[in-house]
Amino acid sequence: MVGSRKRLVLKMVAVMVIMKLLCAECRDPVLHRVGGGRYGWNPETNFTEWSIHEHFYVGDWLYFGFDKKTHSVLEVNRSSYEKCIDKGFISNITRGGRDVFNLTEAKTYYFLDGRGFCIKGMKVSVLVEEYFPPIRPLSSPPDSPRPLFPNDGFPFHAVPRMTLIATALAFSLLL
């Protein structure tokens, strides 16, 4: 009875550690209004200028607002983007003129207008990155050397979070 209770407590601790690691330093997805504003997908917008002032991470969303009778949004490859080719696109994300696209992986995405306005500049490339939370420095006096193992403890800040999660999960499965 005591052994099973101890295992239960250890499993609960492992689950709490996993939950803490998954939730610590999380980042909520961001909805980026392409071009800025409610109807930013239009030929008057400088999309290169807009995109360099944004920071895109995996899990974020793009919002394209436009007149669906005049414009469309196609996801294309780099070559089609550079040459404004709207044939052989990856996906047509046009639904109703207020359309969203989920950035699901770290890579560069390319979009263009499929109704001839690409030549007039209606195209945008979006560089999407993985989100890594900032590393918090250990607290120590400014002029003293920072110990690798403070207080003879393990430096959890130096280990990637996924490694800690995998270790905690493996530990919980062994119990």
Secondary structure, 3 states (H helix, E strand, C coil): CHHHHHHHHHHHHHHHHHHHHHHCCCCCCCEEECCCCCCCCCCCCCHHHHHHCCCEECCCEEEEECCCCCCCCEEECHHHHHHCCCCCCCEECCCCCEEEEECCCCCEEEEECCCCCHHHCCEEEEEEECCCCCCCCCCCCCCCCCCCCHHHCCCHHHCCHHHHHHHHHHHHHHC
